[in-house]
Amino acid sequence: AQLKMSSKEIYGIKKSGWTSPEWNWGYAVGTGHDCARICRQQFATRKARASLVNSLKGAKDKEPSFEEVKLVLALAWQRGQWDGSDGGPGGYGDVLRTMAGARRYEIGTEEACSRFLVEDMQERFHLLNPSEEDSQSMQNLWNDLEPNYDAARRRCAGLVLGSMGFVENGL
């Protein structure tokens, strides 16, 4: 069976998304840079960031698209590498590098790719020194939400962003 590689656009920008050759993550030119600019504007206020984290933790909404959520995570992890909020060595910077490689989380079924991303985020969660409640929520993620992988990945992302200080610090 041929593995499917997704080409998911973000913010309607043509040739955007982790698998696009035009993406150029980490460079000042490319669709990744264009999307990052929009994303930073979208989540410039504490209110917008808090709303996103609460929505993700609730795991019921389908908006924003999960591609946008992955971009928020990537930008938060990128920032976190500078201020240590990514969990330090072995933390979410490693997940960001895997994401930028555009294979593990992009090639295969949506469910399989989502499970890999969630596993990699769960594995490092303790590095963020989360609250006991958030720790429990992360630990019970699949028990609470199986088989709804979209809800699981959204809650996982919300827990990570919340524990990283995204609401307070932004992108």
SULMODA-V306271 format. One line per field, one symbol per residue. ss: DSSP state (2 for helix, 1 for strand, 0 for the rest). psi: psi as a letter, one per 40 degrees, with the letter a starting at -180 (. if undefined). burial: + if it has 9 or more other C-alpha atoms within 8 Angstrom, else -. A space follows every 10 residues. Layout:
BEGIN
ss: ???
psi: ???
burial: ???
END
This chain:
BEGIN
ss: 0000100000 0000000000 0000000000 2222222222 2200022222 2222222200 0000022222 2222222222 2220000000 0222222222 0000001002 2222222222 2222222200 0222222220 2222200022 2222222222 2222022220 0
psi: hhhhhighih fehifiideh eedfheiehi dddddddddd ddfdiddddd ddddddddfd ieiiiddddd dddddddddd ddeeeeeahe aedddddddd efcdedhaid dddddddddd dddeddeefi idddddddde ddddehegdd dddddddddd ddeefdddda .
burial: ------+-++ --+-++++++ -++++----+ ++++++-+++ --++-+-+++ -++++++-+- -----++++- ++++++++++ +---++++-- +++-++-++- -+++++++-- --++++++-+ ++-++--+-+ ---++--+-- ++--++--++ ++++++++++ +++++++--+ +
END
